[in-house]
Amino acid sequence: MIRFAILMLFAANAYAAESTVDIDTAARVYQDAAMREQVRASLGAMPEHIRQLFATDTSTQLNESQLAAVTAAATRGFRIDVFEAPALQAFAAHLDGATVTKTEVFLTSDLGKRMVSADIALAQFGEGNIDKVMSGQITAPSTPKRDAIVERLERATRSTESTVEIFLSMGQAVAVGTAIGSGMDPVAVGDRAHQSGESSRPGLEENMRLPMRRFMAYGYRDLSDEDLKRVLAFMESPAGKHYVAAYNACMGAGFDAMGRRTGEQLGEALREMAQADAGPPPMLAPSAPPPTPTPE
């Protein structure tokens, strides 16, 4: 499945599996889907994205020293070792034995391997090129029939909803982590971030729907219409729905952990800076359009 890198809990709640599997089993499916390679491809750009969230937030007005602290905190927070443990725990908690069996059959098939290869290639396509794909500057040949299949695939994988969910969840995690690190009330900060996110959710989903379809269409440009129909058939099956939910929960938990770690690092840095200046740390709860996606 192609997904945004940041950036899913809604889908997990909707399709949570009835039982869980052990971490080793979850790790096997995680490896079959090449999730580590895809997430790692997105992490290099995250410090700059997080810096921009704060730089464009008129309510904070951070100075250059504080923005440098944001970048440093994001560099320490957005790492694969911070992502992986909570991600795998969430993945295992949302999988069941039957889903694992059917998902592995799909992922290790010729079509599944070609789909995963396409996911990896797009994840490593480069941020600038991904932006061009999502804006329509770079496109793949298509037909109305193929467009209809891609539209169904986007909805079956809940790509838009999960992308927005992970962005909002990660933003809230950064805000809460910052509150913890700087000694503020994390509950109050989290509530404000949550309310802000919920008010922006409908607009974000509306704005992301078409770019996500462009993203998927380009990423799977070398798969035939029949290939896409078979991918869709799996994603719309009971096992596929459970896999989508588990995948989304996995990514959501991992990015949430990285966001919280970033916030905690940032909060500590800002508290130290404020103590040096004999003033309170700024109240931070960044909000902005989602950054460039991480392909799944």
N, C-alpha and C positions, 0 to 999 in steps of 0.2 A: 504494500500500500504506500502511496505517496502521501506524506504528511508535512505540515509545518514543523520546524524544529523547535518552536517554542510554544517552546509552546504544546481538557480531555476528560475530566471527571464526570461530566454530564452523561457521556456515552457509557462510561463504566457503570454508573448507577442504573442505566436503562437496560443493560444487557449482562449484568454480572452473572458469572457462572455459579452453579449450585454448590460446587465443592472446589477444593484447592489442590494444587500439586506441590511437590517439593521444589526447592530452589534449583537443584541440579536439572530437573526436568524443564523448568522455566528457562534456565540458562541455555538449554539445548535449542529450544524454539527461538529464543533471543538471538542465538548464533545463526540459526537457519535463515532468519529474516535480516541478518546483517545490521542489526539495530545499532551496535556499537560504532561501526564504520560511518553510519549516517549521522549519528549524533555528534561524533567527533568532528565531522566535516563542518558542523555549524558553530562550534564553540569558539573558534578564533575570532569571529565577528562579534560575539556577544558583548565584550567589554565596551566597544564603541557604541553599540546599540543602547546599552544601559546608560552610558554617559549622555547620549543624545536625549534619552527620556528625561533625565534630570535637567539638562541644559535648556530644553525647550519648555520646561514647566515653569510658568511665570510666578507660581505661588511660592517657589523656593528661592530663586535668584541666587544660586550658588556661585561662589567666586572660583577662580582658576585653581586654587589650592584644594578646594572642596571637590571640584570636578575631577581633579587628579586622583583624589581619594576614592571617588566613585569608580574610576577606571581600574585602580589597583585592587579594590574590593571585588569587582566583577572578574578580574583575572584570576583571583584566588578562589572565587566561588564557582565559576563556570568551568568545571573540570570533570573529566569522565569518571574519576574515582569518587567524586561527590555525587554524581548522577547514578552510578550503577547499583549500589547496594539498595537504596530505597526503590529504584525502578524495578529491580528483579523481585523484591518482596511483593510489590503491588502486582506484578505480572503473575507470580505464582498464586496469589490470593484470588485472582480473577480467572484463572484457568481451571479446567477439569480434565479428567483423563480422556474422555471421548473427544473433546475439542482438540487436545494435544495430538491425538492419533490422526484425526482428519486433517488438521492443519499441517502436520509434518508430511503427510502424503502429498498435500498440495505444494508446500514450499520446496520439497525435494524433487518434485516432478520437473520435466523439461520446461514447462511453462512457468512454474513457480521460480525456478532458477533464473529464467530470463527476466521475469518481473523484478526479482531482487536485484539483478545486475543493472536493470534500468533505474531502480531506486538509488543505487549507489552512484551511478554515473551522474544523475541529476543532483544528488547531494554534493558532489564534488565539482559541479559545473561552474562554481564561482558566484559570489554574491551579485556582482554587477550583471552577469548574464541571467541569473535567476530573476532579477528585477525586470530585465527586458522581456523575459518570457511572461511574467505576470502582467506586465503592462500591454502586451500584445505586439511589442516591437520584434520579437523573435517568435515565429509560429511554425507549426508543422502542418503539412497538407491534411485536409479533412473533408468530410462530406456531412450533410445533414444527418445521415444514418449514424455515422461515427460520433458526431456531436451528441446525439441522443444517448448513445451508450456511455460516453464519458460523463454526461449529466447524471445518469443513474448510478454510475460508479462513485461519483463524488458524494451523492446522497447516501449510498449504501455504506460507505466508509466514514460518513459523518465528518468529512474533512474540514469543511468550513466551521461547523460548530465546535469541533475539537480543537481547531487552531485558535479560535477566539477564547475558548475555555482555558487553554493552557496559558495564553497570554495574560488573561485577567488573573488567573490563579498565581502565576509567577510574579505579576506586579504586586499582588497582595502579600505574597511571601517576602518580597524585597522590603515592602513597607513594614511588615511585622518584625522581620529580622532587624531592620534598622532601629525600630523602637526598642527591641530587647537590648541591642548592643549599646544604645545611647541612654538607657535607663528610663525610657518613657513607658506609658501604659500600652502594651501591645494589643490588648483587647479593643481599646478605643480606636487606635490607629487602624487595626484590621477591619473594624466595623465601617470606618469612613472609606477605606479602600474598597471594601466590598460594595458599599452603596454606590460609589462612583463607577465601579466596574459594571454593575447591573444596569445602571442608567445608560451606559454606552454600548452594552451588548447588542441590542437590535441593529444599531447602525453599523457596528463592526461586521456583523454577520452579513448584512446586506451588501456592504462594500467588498467583502472578501469572496463572495460566491463566484463571480465571474473569473477573477484572477486565479482562484483555486482550480477551476475547470481548465483554464489555459495551461496551468502548471502541470496538471495531470495529463492533458492531451499531449503536451510536448514531451514529458517524461516517458510516456508509453508510445511514442511515435513509431517505433520499430515493431510494435506488436500489431498483428492484424486485427481486423474487426472480430473475427472468430476467436482470437486469443482473448480480446477484451471481454467478449461474451462469457468465456469460460472463467475468467477472473471474477466477473460480476456474479456468475452463478455461485461461486464459492463464497463470496462476500455476503450474498443474500441468503445463504443457507444458515441453519441454526448454528452450526459449528463456526461458520464465517462471522456471524454476528457476535458470538462469544469471543472470537479471536480479536475482532475490531475493538470490542469493549476492553479486553485485557491489554491490548496494545496501547490503547488510549490511556488507560489507567497507569500503565508502566511509564509512558512518556510524561504524563502529568505529574506523577510522583517524583520522577527524576528531576524535571525542571523546577518543580516546587522546591525541592531540596537545594538545588543550586541557587535559586532565588533567595531562599532564606539564609543560606550561608553567605551570599553576597551582602544581604542586608545587615547581618550580624557583624561582618567585617567592617562594613561602612559605618554602622552605628558606633562601633568602638573608636574608629578613626575620627569621626566627627566629634565625639565626646571629648577625646583627647585634645582636638583642636579648639573646642569651645572652652575647655578648662584653661588652656594656655592663653586664650583671649578673655577669660573671665566672663563668658556669656553662655546662654543655653544653646544646645545644638538645634539646628533647624528641624522643623516638622516636615518629614518627607513621605510622600505617597504618590509616586510618579504615575502619570497617565498619558498615553499617546497612542497613535495607531500602531498596530503590530509591526515588529521588524520583519526582515526578510525571513521566509519560512525555512524550516529544516525538512528536507524530503524524507519520507519514510520508505 
